[in-house]
């Protein structure tokens, strides 16, 4: 596709917006950039971009006249598809792309893409490490924190791209077609954005929408939503399972991870105790990564070595330190109840649990039910503190302490925990009520733990 002579509107000036502008500028496109936050100054916004990136900047709400002459709009994941700007674009029949679509159109090589409510980052990071152990030219991009567009220009026909794709990013793909896709699981999340589970499930399924019979789609056999949508997927479906033995697929049997396909026969990948990752959810993440790598042609020896050496990603059940016999874990990436349930289940000690944050309209009943006899104290902060406390009290869990900061949460938790316990930050909520990101929340937690 030729970009010179075309005018692109880029909505959003975060990391993905900045990377999209740089890519479009290198292609000779005319660029208009919008920043909806009218409290930001022009100087503040311009500092985010390379000095040589030429574009017109509009701060504040975009009006209809600004859209005259725009050929394609590229919106950041944070811009909802039902926002006034996007509705105006659709009304004028201007194609709306996401940063992933732009990168895919400009990039080259093989693409392997991963989505799911939980486990995306761990699976993407592990898949990337496996690919790097065998291929020379590997890019790990997307929702993992590295804009896809940042490296699209560097990709060659021999390149391998491993992309973590969120539901927000999947809303704005059109031609994006990975050779191998994976949907790890689907549980209620982001319903404040997607509104219904039907819409959320359909959006997640979009990762495989353009695939054909020659492509592979890796799915979790334990997930009811995925079993239901599998019949509509045109790609060759390859299952993984932590609870069933499969005729063809990858599964866990007597603490061994076993792979079986038509050509390979039955292959023992490794024992779960040979890995550094904790919890059944992580064993599922490993199985998905192995399935992708096997279908990508990576030798079993490279896969096995990478799996055994892989450490948990930052902010996902990340061990911080041990103080007075108490182990502290940072699971700030547990931004929904299902992810937080998995973190609780992974703990092998009595737990003082720190939770609460931005309200995504989630229900916390199942999370609280997972406490059983394992969680001894619940420390709550953020916008959802009262909502979670009410759900806990209704379920008969009474040892609840509300705090106003992460610093106070760490201090109180250290007093509540005894030798042999664990303190776990796993909020079951997003971070945006008090922090810029879950990364910032996790970093601040670790700072105060390390100061104990």
WODA-V685667 format. One record per pair of residues at least 6 apart in sequence whose ideal C-beta (glycine too) atoms are under 8 Angstrom apart, sorted by the first residue. I is the first residue (numbers start at 1). J is the second residue. D is the distance in whole Angstrom. If there is no record, write none. Layout:
# WODA-V685667
I & J & D
I & J & D
This chain:
# WODA-V685667
1 & 105 & 6
3 & 24 & 6
3 & 27 & 4
3 & 28 & 6
3 & 29 & 4
4 & 27 & 7
4 & 28 & 4
4 & 29 & 7
5 & 28 & 8
5 & 30 & 8
6 & 29 & 5
6 & 30 & 7
6 & 71 & 4
6 & 72 & 7
7 & 29 & 7
7 & 30 & 4
7 & 31 & 8
7 & 32 & 7
7 & 69 & 5
7 & 70 & 5
7 & 71 & 5
8 & 24 & 5
8 & 29 & 5
8 & 30 & 7
8 & 31 & 5
8 & 32 & 7
8 & 70 & 7
8 & 71 & 7
8 & 72 & 5
8 & 73 & 7
8 & 74 & 6
9 & 31 & 8
9 & 32 & 5
9 & 33 & 8
9 & 34 & 7
9 & 66 & 8
9 & 67 & 7
9 & 70 & 5
9 & 72 & 8
9 & 73 & 4
9 & 74 & 7
9 & 89 & 8
9 & 94 & 8
10 & 17 & 5
10 & 20 & 5
10 & 21 & 5
10 & 24 & 7
10 & 31 & 6
10 & 32 & 7
10 & 33 & 5
10 & 34 & 7
10 & 55 & 8
10 & 73 & 8
10 & 74 & 5
10 & 75 & 8
11 & 17 & 7
11 & 33 & 8
11 & 34 & 5
11 & 36 & 8
11 & 62 & 8
11 & 73 & 6
11 & 74 & 7
11 & 75 & 4
11 & 76 & 6
11 & 79 & 5
11 & 85 & 6
11 & 86 & 8
12 & 34 & 8
12 & 35 & 7
12 & 36 & 8
12 & 75 & 6
12 & 76 & 3
12 & 78 & 6
12 & 79 & 6
13 & 33 & 6
13 & 35 & 5
13 & 45 & 5
13 & 48 & 6
13 & 49 & 8
14 & 76 & 6
14 & 78 & 7
15 & 145 & 8
15 & 147 & 5
16 & 76 & 5
16 & 77 & 6
16 & 99 & 4
16 & 147 & 5
16 & 148 & 8
16 & 149 & 7
17 & 33 & 7
17 & 74 & 8
17 & 76 & 5
17 & 99 & 8
18 & 48 & 5
18 & 49 & 6
18 & 147 & 8
19 & 99 & 7
19 & 147 & 4
19 & 148 & 8
19 & 149 & 4
19 & 150 & 4
20 & 74 & 5
20 & 76 & 8
20 & 99 & 5
20 & 102 & 6
20 & 147 & 7
20 & 149 & 5
21 & 31 & 6
21 & 33 & 6
21 & 49 & 6
21 & 53 & 5
21 & 55 & 6
22 & 49 & 8
22 & 50 & 6
22 & 53 & 6
22 & 149 & 7
22 & 150 & 7
23 & 102 & 7
23 & 103 & 7
23 & 106 & 6
23 & 149 & 5
23 & 150 & 8
23 & 152 & 6
23 & 153 & 6
24 & 31 & 5
24 & 74 & 8
24 & 102 & 8
25 & 31 & 6
25 & 52 & 8
25 & 53 & 5
25 & 54 & 6
25 & 55 & 7
26 & 153 & 6
27 & 106 & 7
31 & 53 & 8
31 & 54 & 7
31 & 55 & 4
31 & 56 & 7
32 & 55 & 7
32 & 56 & 5
32 & 58 & 7
32 & 66 & 7
32 & 70 & 7
33 & 45 & 8
33 & 49 & 8
33 & 55 & 5
33 & 56 & 7
33 & 57 & 5
33 & 58 & 7
34 & 57 & 8
34 & 58 & 5
34 & 59 & 8
34 & 62 & 5
34 & 66 & 8
34 & 85 & 7
35 & 45 & 5
35 & 57 & 7
35 & 58 & 7
35 & 59 & 5
35 & 60 & 8
36 & 60 & 7
36 & 61 & 7
36 & 62 & 8
36 & 79 & 8
36 & 85 & 7
37 & 59 & 8
38 & 59 & 6
38 & 60 & 4
38 & 61 & 8
40 & 59 & 6
42 & 57 & 6
42 & 59 & 6
45 & 57 & 6
45 & 59 & 7
46 & 57 & 7
49 & 55 & 8
58 & 66 & 6
61 & 84 & 7
61 & 85 & 8
62 & 85 & 5
62 & 88 & 7
64 & 88 & 6
64 & 92 & 8
67 & 88 & 6
67 & 89 & 7
67 & 92 & 6
67 & 94 & 6
70 & 89 & 8
70 & 92 & 8
70 & 94 & 5
71 & 94 & 7
71 & 95 & 8
72 & 94 & 7
72 & 95 & 5
72 & 97 & 6
73 & 86 & 8
73 & 89 & 5
73 & 94 & 6
73 & 95 & 7
73 & 96 & 5
73 & 97 & 7
74 & 97 & 5
74 & 98 & 7
74 & 99 & 6
74 & 101 & 8
74 & 102 & 5
75 & 81 & 8
75 & 85 & 8
75 & 86 & 6
75 & 96 & 6
75 & 97 & 7
75 & 98 & 6
75 & 172 & 6
76 & 98 & 8
76 & 99 & 7
77 & 98 & 7
77 & 99 & 7
77 & 143 & 8
77 & 166 & 6
77 & 168 & 4
77 & 169 & 5
78 & 168 & 7
79 & 85 & 7
79 & 86 & 7
80 & 86 & 7
80 & 193 & 6
81 & 96 & 7
81 & 171 & 5
81 & 172 & 7
86 & 96 & 6
89 & 96 & 5
90 & 96 & 7
95 & 174 & 7
96 & 172 & 6
97 & 172 & 6
97 & 174 & 7
98 & 168 & 8
98 & 169 & 5
98 & 171 & 7
98 & 172 & 3
98 & 173 & 6
99 & 147 & 6
99 & 148 & 6
99 & 149 & 5
99 & 169 & 7
100 & 142 & 7
100 & 148 & 5
100 & 163 & 7
100 & 165 & 6
100 & 169 & 5
100 & 170 & 8
100 & 172 & 7
100 & 173 & 6
100 & 176 & 6
101 & 172 & 6
101 & 173 & 5
101 & 174 & 6
101 & 175 & 7
101 & 176 & 6
102 & 149 & 6
102 & 152 & 8
103 & 141 & 7
103 & 147 & 8
103 & 148 & 4
103 & 149 & 4
103 & 151 & 8
103 & 152 & 4
104 & 111 & 7
104 & 148 & 8
104 & 152 & 8
104 & 173 & 8
104 & 175 & 7
104 & 176 & 5
104 & 177 & 8
105 & 175 & 7
106 & 149 & 7
106 & 152 & 4
106 & 153 & 7
107 & 148 & 7
107 & 151 & 8
107 & 152 & 4
107 & 155 & 4
107 & 159 & 8
107 & 161 & 7
108 & 155 & 4
108 & 156 & 6
108 & 157 & 5
108 & 159 & 6
109 & 137 & 7
109 & 155 & 5
109 & 156 & 6
109 & 157 & 6
109 & 158 & 6
109 & 159 & 3
109 & 160 & 6
109 & 161 & 6
110 & 159 & 7
110 & 160 & 5
110 & 161 & 7
110 & 179 & 5
110 & 296 & 7
111 & 161 & 5
111 & 163 & 6
111 & 177 & 8
111 & 178 & 4
111 & 179 & 6
112 & 127 & 7
112 & 131 & 8
112 & 160 & 7
112 & 161 & 7
112 & 162 & 5
112 & 163 & 7
112 & 178 & 6
112 & 179 & 7
112 & 180 & 5
112 & 181 & 8
112 & 182 & 8
112 & 292 & 5
112 & 296 & 6
113 & 142 & 8
113 & 162 & 8
113 & 163 & 5
113 & 164 & 8
113 & 165 & 5
113 & 176 & 8
113 & 178 & 4
113 & 180 & 8
113 & 181 & 5
113 & 182 & 7
113 & 207 & 6
114 & 120 & 6
114 & 123 & 5
114 & 124 & 5
114 & 127 & 7
114 & 162 & 7
114 & 163 & 7
114 & 164 & 6
114 & 165 & 7
114 & 181 & 8
114 & 182 & 5
114 & 184 & 7
114 & 288 & 7
114 & 292 & 8
115 & 164 & 8
115 & 165 & 5
115 & 166 & 7
115 & 167 & 7
115 & 170 & 7
115 & 181 & 8
115 & 182 & 7
115 & 183 & 6
115 & 184 & 7
115 & 204 & 6
115 & 207 & 5
116 & 123 & 8
116 & 182 & 7
116 & 183 & 6
116 & 184 & 3
116 & 185 & 5
116 & 186 & 7
116 & 204 & 7
116 & 220 & 8
117 & 184 & 8
117 & 185 & 5
117 & 186 & 6
117 & 187 & 5
117 & 189 & 5
117 & 204 & 8
117 & 336 & 7
117 & 338 & 6
117 & 339 & 8
118 & 184 & 7
118 & 185 & 6
118 & 187 & 7
118 & 281 & 7
118 & 336 & 7
118 & 338 & 6
118 & 339 & 4
118 & 342 & 7
119 & 184 & 5
119 & 185 & 7
119 & 281 & 6
119 & 282 & 8
119 & 284 & 7
119 & 285 & 4
119 & 288 & 8
120 & 143 & 6
120 & 144 & 8
120 & 164 & 5
120 & 165 & 8
120 & 166 & 7
120 & 184 & 7
121 & 143 & 7
121 & 144 & 5
121 & 164 & 6
121 & 313 & 5
121 & 316 & 7
121 & 333 & 7
122 & 277 & 8
122 & 282 & 7
122 & 285 & 5
122 & 312 & 7
122 & 313 & 5
122 & 316 & 6
123 & 164 & 8
123 & 182 & 7
123 & 184 & 6
123 & 285 & 4
123 & 288 & 5
123 & 289 & 5
124 & 140 & 6
124 & 142 & 7
124 & 143 & 8
124 & 144 & 5
124 & 162 & 6
124 & 163 & 7
124 & 164 & 4
125 & 140 & 7
125 & 144 & 7
125 & 310 & 8
125 & 313 & 5
126 & 285 & 7
126 & 286 & 7
126 & 289 & 4
126 & 306 & 7
126 & 307 & 7
126 & 310 & 5
127 & 140 & 8
127 & 162 & 5
127 & 288 & 8
127 & 289 & 4
127 & 292 & 5
127 & 293 & 7
128 & 138 & 6
128 & 140 & 4
128 & 162 & 5
129 & 306 & 5
129 & 309 & 8
129 & 310 & 6
130 & 289 & 6
130 & 290 & 8
130 & 293 & 4
130 & 298 & 6
130 & 302 & 7
130 & 303 & 5
130 & 306 & 4
130 & 307 & 7
131 & 138 & 5
131 & 160 & 5
131 & 162 & 6
131 & 293 & 7
131 & 296 & 7
131 & 298 & 7
132 & 138 & 5
133 & 298 & 7
133 & 302 & 4
133 & 303 & 8
133 & 305 & 7
133 & 306 & 5
134 & 298 & 5
134 & 299 & 7
134 & 302 & 5
135 & 160 & 5
135 & 298 & 8
136 & 158 & 7
137 & 155 & 8
137 & 156 & 6
137 & 158 & 6
137 & 159 & 5
137 & 160 & 7
138 & 159 & 7
138 & 160 & 5
138 & 161 & 8
138 & 162 & 7
139 & 151 & 5
139 & 154 & 7
139 & 155 & 7
139 & 159 & 6
139 & 160 & 7
139 & 161 & 5
139 & 162 & 7
140 & 146 & 7
140 & 161 & 8
140 & 162 & 5
140 & 163 & 8
141 & 147 & 7
141 & 148 & 4
141 & 150 & 7
141 & 151 & 6
141 & 161 & 6
141 & 162 & 7
141 & 163 & 5
141 & 164 & 8
142 & 148 & 5
142 & 163 & 4
142 & 164 & 4
142 & 165 & 5
142 & 166 & 8
142 & 169 & 7
143 & 164 & 4
143 & 165 & 6
143 & 166 & 4
143 & 169 & 6
144 & 164 & 4
145 & 439 & 8
148 & 161 & 8
148 & 163 & 6
151 & 161 & 8
155 & 161 & 7
160 & 296 & 7
163 & 178 & 7
165 & 207 & 6
167 & 189 & 8
167 & 190 & 6
167 & 193 & 8
167 & 194 & 7
167 & 200 & 6
167 & 203 & 5
167 & 204 & 6
168 & 190 & 8
168 & 193 & 7
170 & 203 & 5
170 & 204 & 7
170 & 206 & 4
170 & 207 & 6
171 & 203 & 6
171 & 206 & 8
173 & 206 & 6
173 & 210 & 8
175 & 210 & 7
176 & 210 & 7
177 & 210 & 4
177 & 211 & 6
177 & 215 & 7
178 & 207 & 7
178 & 211 & 7
178 & 215 & 7
179 & 215 & 6
179 & 216 & 7
179 & 296 & 8
180 & 215 & 7
180 & 216 & 5
180 & 217 & 8
180 & 218 & 7
180 & 292 & 5
180 & 295 & 5
180 & 296 & 6
181 & 207 & 5
181 & 208 & 5
181 & 211 & 6
181 & 215 & 7
181 & 216 & 7
181 & 217 & 5
181 & 218 & 7
181 & 235 & 7
182 & 217 & 7
182 & 218 & 4
182 & 219 & 7
182 & 288 & 5
182 & 291 & 7
182 & 292 & 6
183 & 204 & 6
183 & 205 & 7
183 & 207 & 6
183 & 208 & 7
183 & 217 & 7
183 & 218 & 8
183 & 219 & 6
183 & 220 & 7
183 & 226 & 6
184 & 220 & 6
184 & 284 & 7
184 & 285 & 7
184 & 288 & 6
185 & 220 & 5
185 & 222 & 8
185 & 223 & 5
185 & 226 & 7
185 & 284 & 8
185 & 338 & 8
186 & 200 & 7
186 & 201 & 6
186 & 204 & 6
186 & 223 & 6
186 & 225 & 4
186 & 226 & 6
187 & 336 & 7
187 & 337 & 8
187 & 338 & 4
188 & 197 & 6
188 & 200 & 7
188 & 336 & 8
188 & 337 & 8
188 & 338 & 8
188 & 362 & 7
188 & 363 & 7
189 & 200 & 7
189 & 335 & 8
189 & 336 & 4
189 & 338 & 7
189 & 360 & 7
189 & 362 & 7
190 & 200 & 7
190 & 360 & 6
191 & 197 & 7
191 & 200 & 7
191 & 360 & 7
191 & 361 & 5
191 & 362 & 7
192 & 359 & 8
192 & 360 & 5
192 & 361 & 5
194 & 200 & 4
194 & 203 & 6
201 & 225 & 5
201 & 229 & 7
205 & 229 & 5
205 & 232 & 7
205 & 233 & 7
208 & 215 & 8
208 & 217 & 5
208 & 233 & 5
208 & 234 & 8
208 & 235 & 5
211 & 217 & 6
211 & 233 & 7
211 & 234 & 6
211 & 235 & 4
212 & 234 & 6
212 & 235 & 7
213 & 234 & 6
213 & 235 & 7
213 & 236 & 6
214 & 236 & 8
215 & 235 & 4
215 & 236 & 7
216 & 235 & 6
216 & 236 & 5
216 & 238 & 6
216 & 292 & 8
216 & 295 & 5
217 & 233 & 5
217 & 235 & 4
217 & 236 & 7
217 & 237 & 5
217 & 238 & 7
218 & 237 & 8
218 & 238 & 5
218 & 239 & 8
218 & 240 & 6
218 & 288 & 5
218 & 291 & 5
218 & 292 & 6
218 & 295 & 8
219 & 226 & 5
219 & 227 & 8
219 & 230 & 6
219 & 233 & 8
219 & 237 & 6
219 & 238 & 7
219 & 239 & 6
219 & 240 & 7
220 & 226 & 5
220 & 239 & 8
220 & 240 & 6
220 & 241 & 7
220 & 284 & 6
220 & 288 & 7
221 & 227 & 7
221 & 239 & 4
221 & 240 & 7
221 & 241 & 4
221 & 243 & 8
221 & 244 & 6
221 & 246 & 7
221 & 249 & 7
221 & 251 & 8
222 & 241 & 6
222 & 242 & 6
222 & 243 & 5
222 & 244 & 8
222 & 284 & 8
230 & 237 & 5
238 & 248 & 7
238 & 249 & 6
238 & 250 & 8
238 & 261 & 8
238 & 291 & 6
238 & 295 & 7
239 & 246 & 6
239 & 248 & 8
239 & 249 & 4
239 & 250 & 8
240 & 249 & 6
240 & 250 & 5
240 & 251 & 7
240 & 284 & 6
240 & 287 & 4
240 & 288 & 6
240 & 291 & 6
241 & 249 & 6
241 & 250 & 8
241 & 251 & 4
241 & 252 & 7
241 & 287 & 8
242 & 251 & 7
242 & 252 & 5
242 & 280 & 5
242 & 283 & 6
242 & 284 & 5
242 & 287 & 7
243 & 252 & 8
244 & 251 & 6
245 & 251 & 6
245 & 253 & 6
246 & 260 & 7
247 & 260 & 7
248 & 260 & 6
248 & 261 & 6
248 & 262 & 7
249 & 259 & 8
249 & 260 & 7
249 & 291 & 8
250 & 257 & 7
250 & 258 & 7
250 & 259 & 5
250 & 260 & 8
250 & 269 & 7
250 & 287 & 5
250 & 290 & 6
250 & 291 & 5
250 & 294 & 8
251 & 257 & 8
251 & 258 & 6
251 & 287 & 7
252 & 258 & 8
252 & 272 & 7
252 & 283 & 6
252 & 287 & 7
255 & 271 & 6
255 & 272 & 5
255 & 273 & 7
256 & 268 & 6
256 & 269 & 8
256 & 270 & 8
256 & 271 & 6
256 & 272 & 8
257 & 268 & 8
257 & 269 & 4
257 & 270 & 6
257 & 271 & 8
257 & 272 & 7
257 & 283 & 7
257 & 286 & 7
257 & 287 & 6
257 & 290 & 7
258 & 266 & 6
258 & 267 & 7
258 & 268 & 6
258 & 269 & 7
259 & 266 & 7
259 & 267 & 5
259 & 269 & 6
259 & 290 & 6
259 & 291 & 7
259 & 294 & 6
260 & 266 & 5
260 & 267 & 7
261 & 294 & 7
264 & 294 & 7
267 & 300 & 6
269 & 290 & 6
269 & 300 & 7
269 & 303 & 7
269 & 304 & 6
269 & 307 & 7
270 & 304 & 6
270 & 307 & 6
270 & 308 & 6
272 & 283 & 6
274 & 307 & 8
274 & 308 & 5
275 & 282 & 8
275 & 283 & 8
275 & 286 & 7
275 & 307 & 6
275 & 308 & 6
275 & 310 & 7
276 & 308 & 8
276 & 309 & 8
276 & 310 & 6
276 & 311 & 5
276 & 312 & 7
277 & 283 & 7
277 & 285 & 7
277 & 286 & 7
277 & 310 & 7
277 & 312 & 6
278 & 312 & 7
278 & 317 & 6
278 & 346 & 4
279 & 317 & 7
279 & 342 & 6
279 & 343 & 8
279 & 345 & 6
279 & 346 & 3
280 & 342 & 8
280 & 345 & 7
280 & 346 & 8
281 & 342 & 4
281 & 345 & 8
281 & 346 & 7
282 & 312 & 8
282 & 317 & 8
282 & 346 & 7
286 & 307 & 6
289 & 307 & 8
290 & 303 & 6
290 & 307 & 7
293 & 302 & 8
293 & 303 & 5
294 & 300 & 8
294 & 303 & 7
312 & 318 & 6
312 & 319 & 8
313 & 333 & 8
314 & 330 & 8
314 & 439 & 8
314 & 442 & 7
315 & 330 & 6
315 & 331 & 7
315 & 332 & 4
315 & 333 & 4
315 & 438 & 6
315 & 439 & 6
315 & 442 & 4
316 & 331 & 6
316 & 333 & 5
316 & 334 & 8
317 & 329 & 6
317 & 330 & 8
317 & 331 & 5
317 & 343 & 5
317 & 346 & 6
317 & 426 & 8
318 & 329 & 7
318 & 330 & 4
318 & 331 & 7
318 & 442 & 7
319 & 327 & 7
319 & 328 & 8
319 & 329 & 6
320 & 328 & 4
320 & 329 & 7
320 & 330 & 5
320 & 445 & 8
320 & 446 & 5
320 & 449 & 5
320 & 450 & 7
321 & 327 & 8
321 & 328 & 6
321 & 449 & 6
321 & 450 & 6
322 & 328 & 7
323 & 414 & 7
323 & 449 & 8
323 & 452 & 5
324 & 419 & 6
325 & 418 & 8
325 & 419 & 3
325 & 420 & 6
325 & 421 & 8
326 & 414 & 7
326 & 417 & 4
326 & 418 & 7
326 & 419 & 7
326 & 420 & 8
326 & 421 & 5
326 & 422 & 7
326 & 423 & 6
327 & 349 & 7
327 & 421 & 8
327 & 422 & 5
327 & 423 & 7
328 & 422 & 7
328 & 423 & 5
328 & 424 & 8
328 & 449 & 5
329 & 343 & 8
329 & 347 & 8
329 & 422 & 6
329 & 423 & 7
329 & 424 & 5
329 & 425 & 7
329 & 426 & 8
330 & 425 & 5
330 & 442 & 5
330 & 445 & 5
330 & 446 & 6
330 & 449 & 8
331 & 339 & 8
331 & 340 & 7
331 & 343 & 4
331 & 424 & 6
331 & 425 & 6
331 & 426 & 4
331 & 427 & 8
332 & 425 & 6
332 & 426 & 8
332 & 427 & 7
332 & 431 & 7
332 & 438 & 5
332 & 439 & 7
332 & 441 & 5
332 & 442 & 3
332 & 445 & 6
333 & 339 & 7
333 & 438 & 5
333 & 442 & 7
334 & 340 & 4
334 & 342 & 8
334 & 343 & 5
334 & 426 & 4
334 & 427 & 6
334 & 428 & 6
335 & 357 & 8
335 & 360 & 8
335 & 427 & 7
335 & 428 & 8
335 & 429 & 6
335 & 430 & 5
335 & 431 & 7
335 & 438 & 6
336 & 360 & 7
336 & 362 & 6
336 & 428 & 6
336 & 429 & 8
336 & 430 & 8
337 & 362 & 5
337 & 363 & 7
337 & 364 & 6
337 & 366 & 6
337 & 367 & 4
337 & 428 & 5
338 & 366 & 8
339 & 426 & 7
339 & 428 & 7
340 & 355 & 7
340 & 367 & 5
340 & 426 & 4
340 & 427 & 7
340 & 428 & 4
341 & 366 & 7
341 & 367 & 5
341 & 370 & 4
343 & 424 & 6
343 & 426 & 4
344 & 351 & 7
344 & 353 & 7
344 & 367 & 8
344 & 370 & 5
344 & 371 & 7
344 & 374 & 6
344 & 375 & 7
344 & 424 & 7
344 & 426 & 7
345 & 370 & 7
347 & 374 & 6
347 & 422 & 5
347 & 424 & 6
349 & 420 & 6
349 & 421 & 6
349 & 422 & 4
350 & 374 & 7
350 & 375 & 8
350 & 376 & 5
350 & 418 & 8
350 & 420 & 7
350 & 421 & 5
350 & 422 & 7
351 & 374 & 6
351 & 375 & 5
351 & 376 & 7
351 & 421 & 7
351 & 422 & 5
351 & 423 & 8
351 & 424 & 5
352 & 375 & 8
352 & 376 & 6
352 & 377 & 5
352 & 379 & 7
352 & 413 & 5
352 & 416 & 5
352 & 417 & 5
352 & 421 & 6
352 & 422 & 7
352 & 423 & 5
352 & 424 & 7
353 & 371 & 7
353 & 375 & 5
353 & 377 & 7
353 & 378 & 5
353 & 379 & 7
353 & 424 & 5
353 & 426 & 7
354 & 379 & 5
354 & 380 & 8
354 & 381 & 7
354 & 406 & 8
354 & 409 & 5
354 & 410 & 8
354 & 413 & 6
354 & 423 & 7
354 & 424 & 7
354 & 425 & 5
354 & 426 & 7
354 & 427 & 7
354 & 445 & 8
355 & 367 & 8
355 & 378 & 6
355 & 379 & 7
355 & 380 & 6
355 & 388 & 6
355 & 426 & 7
355 & 427 & 5
355 & 428 & 5
355 & 429 & 7
356 & 380 & 4
356 & 381 & 5
356 & 382 & 4
356 & 383 & 8
356 & 384 & 5
356 & 385 & 5
356 & 388 & 6
356 & 427 & 6
356 & 428 & 8
356 & 429 & 6
357 & 381 & 8
357 & 382 & 4
357 & 383 & 7
357 & 384 & 6
357 & 427 & 5
357 & 428 & 8
357 & 429 & 3
357 & 430 & 6
357 & 431 & 6
357 & 432 & 8
357 & 433 & 6
357 & 434 & 7
357 & 441 & 8
358 & 382 & 7
358 & 383 & 6
358 & 384 & 7
358 & 429 & 6
358 & 430 & 4
358 & 431 & 6
358 & 432 & 4
358 & 433 & 4
358 & 434 & 8
359 & 383 & 5
359 & 384 & 5
359 & 387 & 7
359 & 429 & 7
359 & 433 & 8
360 & 429 & 7
360 & 430 & 6
362 & 428 & 7
362 & 429 & 7
363 & 391 & 8
364 & 384 & 8
364 & 387 & 7
364 & 388 & 5
364 & 391 & 5
364 & 392 & 8
364 & 428 & 6
365 & 391 & 6
365 & 395 & 7
367 & 428 & 5
368 & 388 & 8
368 & 391 & 6
368 & 392 & 5
368 & 395 & 5
368 & 397 & 6
369 & 395 & 7
371 & 378 & 8
371 & 397 & 6
375 & 397 & 8
376 & 399 & 7
376 & 416 & 7
376 & 421 & 7
377 & 399 & 5
377 & 400 & 8
377 & 401 & 7
377 & 413 & 8
377 & 416 & 5
377 & 417 & 8
378 & 388 & 8
378 & 389 & 8
378 & 392 & 6
378 & 397 & 7
378 & 399 & 7
378 & 400 & 5
378 & 401 & 7
379 & 400 & 8
379 & 401 & 5
379 & 402 & 8
379 & 403 & 6
379 & 409 & 5
379 & 412 & 6
379 & 413 & 5
379 & 416 & 7
380 & 388 & 6
380 & 389 & 6
380 & 400 & 6
380 & 401 & 7
380 & 402 & 5
380 & 403 & 7
381 & 402 & 7
381 & 403 & 5
381 & 404 & 6
381 & 405 & 7
381 & 406 & 7
381 & 408 & 8
381 & 409 & 6
381 & 434 & 7
382 & 427 & 7
382 & 429 & 6
382 & 433 & 5
382 & 434 & 6
383 & 429 & 8
383 & 433 & 4
384 & 429 & 5
385 & 402 & 5
388 & 428 & 7
389 & 400 & 5
389 & 402 & 7
392 & 398 & 8
392 & 400 & 6
393 & 400 & 7
401 & 412 & 6
401 & 416 & 7
403 & 409 & 5
403 & 412 & 6
406 & 425 & 8
406 & 441 & 7
406 & 444 & 5
406 & 445 & 5
406 & 448 & 6
407 & 444 & 8
407 & 448 & 5
409 & 425 & 8
409 & 445 & 8
410 & 423 & 8
410 & 445 & 7
410 & 448 & 4
410 & 449 & 6
410 & 452 & 7
411 & 448 & 8
413 & 423 & 4
414 & 423 & 7
414 & 452 & 6
417 & 423 & 5
423 & 449 & 8
425 & 441 & 8
425 & 442 & 7
425 & 445 & 5
427 & 441 & 7
430 & 438 & 7
431 & 437 & 6
431 & 438 & 5
431 & 440 & 7
431 & 441 & 4
434 & 441 & 7
435 & 441 & 4
435 & 444 & 7
